[in-house]
């Protein structure tokens, strides 16, 4: 075992946890979960069975990662943000066969108290603002806020808003890193 586990954490037999991952107070990881290297799972995090978490993922306090949630490398999940896996739950109807896949692409940030409704893909390096409710796919590099979530701009890999229109053709550079981005056909691409 090359990960760090607090004595109050529960890790069920069979769970796969990568080197240098930190599992803090009152975390529960189910036995079929797969968690990469260099992750941090804050206090009171729950990780379900059918969950794959990549490398260098930060999951802050009070987040439940339910079955059918797939998180790629370098994702940040803010405190108390919410994942779901059933679109129309009822306590008196069994819907475990109706779980919808949710995919969080590399480098995305999910702000504190935001909600990701099941069945969506959150694009690479996008940023979902605190308290937003995402109920549709999020493009790569999109800046999303509000209820329901709507795109208000574009974000760099560094995490700063880029001075670009929502649509059209444009290009700019990140003022912090110098990386160049091109907006074409409503898709933002990093070119250097």
Secondary structure, 3 states (H helix, E strand, C coil): CCCEECCCCEECCCCEECCCCEECCCCEECCCCEECCCCEECCCCEECCCEEECCCCEECCCCEECCCEEECCCCEECCCCEECCCCCCECCECCHHHCCCEEECCCCEECCCCEECCCCEECCCCEECCCCEECCCECCCEEEECCCCEEEEEECCCCCEECCCCCCCEEEECCCCCCEEEEECCEEEECC
